[in-house]
Amino acid sequence: MGFYNIKVYDYLDSVHIRLYSKEIYSSEKVAGVKDLEECLLQKSSDVRTPVDRDRSIRSSRARTIQEIYEITRANTWSYFLTITYNPQYIDRTDYDAITKKTSKWLNNLKQRYAPDLVYILIPELHKDGKSYHFHGLLSHIGDIELKDSGIKQRNGKPIYNLANWKLGFSTVTQVQDTTRVSHYIAKYITKDLCAVTKGKRRYWASRNCRKATVKAYNIDLEEIQNILLDNQEFLSYVKTQYNKEIDLEVVYLEFKKEDIDSFLK
């Protein structure tokens, strides 16, 4: 419990740093800036305007994406998966039904075919606003059978089908870049999805997924800015965002891990 103005996310091959223009209070219940925003913006009345609801959805979406990043960017992935649901077998508009079936299927995969399977699955809401399918990342697939579909990607790599997915169609492709696919899969967490899944799970990750180490610090901003300025040649990403509703500026920076280790120790 305490205050911080810097957060450091230790991913698989990079380190992500967030600099906040003012101190953030951290507790077990308020662990990050998105939670702080929600607390500051929460009305005392139970009556919420459309603007309030939209803000809440945006905040919820940001938190979900961050949670996904902390998993996807801390693991090495081998395959990108898409599974769909045939309406003859299951109502693909029933979120609770399909997530229950999919969870059972995942458990079966680990028990029977791949005890070391590492996965994360994320739903995508169809354009009709009612139906769902899932995308996922896999590694250590053990004896899970992949069948060559006979179709190739633009890069010439084969597209596979998942032999034991019986509830609909499936495609599996090899991952070429873990960092890139980690960003790509998070885009399926949309505002529309968050609006219709309030209070429900929005991703499924195996227990053996590694998770990014997140550390918070309270350091003189001028001091840390000077340190970063001296090492700016190693900077691979920078973005500044300002939230006028709570008068908070956040600077996002990213460094390759081998470059930043030398000045974070």
C-alpha positions, 0 to 999 in steps of 0.5 A, spaced: 500 500 500 502 506 498 503 511 492 507 510 486 508 515 479 512 509 475 510 502 473 514 497 470 512 491 466 517 486 465 515 482 459 518 476 455 523 480 451 522 487 453 520 492 459 514 497 458 515 503 463 509 508 465 510 515 467 505 518 471 504 526 472 502 525 479 502 520 484 497 514 484 495 511 490 495 503 490 492 498 494 489 491 494 483 494 491 486 500 487 491 497 483 492 501 477 491 508 474 484 505 470 481 503 477 483 510 480 480 513 474 473 509 475 473 511 482 474 518 481 469 518 476 464 514 479 458 518 481 455 518 488 448 516 485 446 510 482 443 514 476 448 514 471 448 517 464 450 514 457 456 518 458 458 515 465 456 508 462 461 509 456 466 511 460 465 505 464 466 501 458 472 504 456 475 503 463 473 496 463 476 494 456 482 498 458 483 493 464 481 487 460 486 488 455 492 490 460 490 483 463 491 480 457 498 483 455 500 481 462 499 474 459 500 474 452 507 478 452 510 474 458 509 467 454 512 464 447 507 462 443 507 457 437 500 457 434 494 462 433 487 458 433 480 460 431 474 456 433 467 457 430 460 454 433 456 451 428 448 453 430 446 446 429 450 443 435 450 449 439 447 456 440 452 461 438 449 467 441 448 464 448 455 466 451 454 462 457 453 456 453 459 456 449 464 458 454 462 453 458 462 448 453 469 451 451 472 451 458 470 443 458 473 442 451 480 446 454 480 441 460 479 435 456 485 437 451 490 438 457 488 432 460 488 427 454 492 430 449 497 435 452 498 436 460 503 442 459 499 445 454 499 453 455 493 457 452 489 463 452 482 464 448 479 470 447 472 471 444 470 475 438 463 478 437 460 478 430 458 484 426 451 481 428 452 483 435 449 477 437 454 471 435 461 469 438 467 465 436 474 465 439 481 466 437 487 463 441 494 462 442 497 455 444 504 452 445 506 446 448 501 442 444 503 435 445 499 430 442 493 435 439 492 433 432 493 438 427 490 436 420 493 440 414 487 443 410 491 444 404 490 451 404 496 456 405 497 463 408 500 468 403 507 467 406 506 460 404 505 457 411 500 451 411 493 452 415 491 447 419 485 444 422 484 442 429 482 435 429 478 434 435 474 440 435 467 438 433 463 444 435 464 448 428 470 450 424 477 451 426 484 454 423 490 453 426 497 457 424 504 458 426 506 464 430 511 468 427 512 473 432 510 473 439 510 480 440 506 482 434 501 476 435 500 479 442 498 485 440 493 483 435 489 478 439 487 483 444 484 487 438 478 483 439 476 486 446 472 491 443 467 496 446 461 492 444 464 486 447 465 489 453 458 492 453 455 485 452 459 481 457 459 486 463 460 481 469 463 475 465 469 473 463 473 475 457 479 471 456 481 464 458 488 462 460 491 456 462 494 456 470 501 455 467 501 461 463 507 466 465 505 473 467 509 479 467 512 482 473 509 488 475 513 493 479 511 500 482 515 505 484 515 512 487 521 516 484 523 523 483 520 524 475 526 529 473 531 523 476 528 518 472 527 522 466 534 524 466 536 516 466 531 515 460 534 521 456 541 518 457 538 511 454 534 514 449 537 510 443 535 504 446 527 506 446 523 502 441 516 505 443 514 512 446 507 515 447 504 520 451 496 520 453 493 526 457 486 524 461 483 531 462 477 528 466 482 527 472 488 531 469 493 526 468 498 525 463 501 518 462 508 517 458 508 510 455 515 507 453 518 501 451 525 498 451 528 491 449 530 487 455 537 486 454 538 494 453 534 496 459 537 491 464 543 495 465 540 502 467 534 499 471 539 494 476 
